[in-house]
Amino acid sequence: MSADLQWSIIRKSSCFIVKSLGTTLSREPNNISCKNSFKCNGLVNKRVVGIKAADKGVVMTTKSKGKTVSTNLSRNGRRTIKSIRAATVNSHYRPDLTDAAIRKASAILRSQKSKNVAKRRSRKSKN
């Protein structure tokens, strides 16, 4: 079945659709921006880019010959962004999803950073 026909079937009647404040969102796997649109859909497109959180770093998912391939990117932030850019733009896979994938990955990496909390010093009591 073609991707256009699949999209016309599931566009309004998918179990992943969430309607909130006048916008239609989608919770499907490998949907990079959570919008219910043909461009971002992870079910009907042949080429998919998905980013999700791992214990350390992010997991990038792509679809190749009908199979999903997951790649764990657990180095530093710049290396992760470089890998995502190389997998999407430089290999002509899905250059239109590059910005959204980088934004999502950097948000996940930012949330995984530990915040340095200043220790509160207690004063010695005067005797």
N, C-alpha and C positions, 0 to 999 in steps of 0.2 A: 504494500500500500504506500502511496506517496505521502510525503510529509505534509503537504497542503491538505490532503483529504483527512489525515489523522488530526491535524490541528482544527479543522472545521468541525470534527466530531467532538473533541474534548475541550474546545474553547470555552464553552459555557457550562459543561456538565462534568467536571473533573472532581475527584474526591479531595484534591489538594487545594482547591480554590478557597480563599478566605476573603470576605468582603469587609472592609473596615473604612469608615469615614469617607465613603464615596469612591474609594479606590479598590481595585481588584488585585489581590496579591495571590501568590502561589507558594506552597510549601514543598513542592516536588524536589527530589534529589537532583543535583547538578544544575539547578536554576541559579545563576550567578547573582542576579539582582532582585530576586523574589517578586518580580513583576509577572503578571499573567499575559505574556506576549509571545508571539511566534519566535522572535529573535532569541529570547532568553530561555525558552522551553527546553528542558532536559530530557523529555520523553520522545519527542517526535523528530528532532534534528539528528542528522547522521554524525555531525561533529559537535561535541559537547565539551565544555570546560567547567569543572566544578571545583570549588574550594571549600574545605571544611577544616575545623580545628582538630589537632592531634594533641597528644600529651605534651610534646614539645614541638613547636612549629606548626606547619599546616600540611594537609594532604591535598594534592592536586589530582583530580580525576579527569581523564579524557576517554573518549570512545574511539576504538580502533577496530575496524572490521567486525562490528557488532558486539565486541567485548569491551567492557570498561576496564581501564588500566589506571591503577592508583599509584601515585608517586609521593613518597614521604619527603618533604622538604623541611629539614630540621636544623639547618645551619643558621647563620645570622640573617638579619632582615634584608640587607642589600643583596646577599647571595640568593635568597628566596625570590626576591623581585626580579633579579636577573634571570633566574631559571624560568619563571613564569613568562617573562617577556620572550625568552628564547623559544619556549614551547608554543607560544601563540603567534607572535608576529614573525619571527625569523624563519620559522618552518612553514609559514603560510597556512596555519591550521585554522584559527579563528581570530584574525586580527581585530575584529570589531568588538570582541569581548575582553580585550587586553586590559583596558582601563578599569573596568568593573572588577576583574579578577585581582588586579594589583590593589585596588581599594579595599576589597574584602580581606585579602591576605594581610595587608598592613594593619587593618583594624583588629584582626585576630592576634597578630604578633604584638600589637600594642597592649591588648588586654591580658596577654600572658606575661608581660613584664612585671617583676615584683617591684612594688613601690618601697622606697627607702623611707621608713618612718623614723623620725628623730626620737631618740630615747630621752625620756624626761629625767633630768638629774634631780636627785633629792639632796637637799642641803643637810650638812651635819648640824646636829642640834648643839647649841651653845650651852656649856655647863657652867 
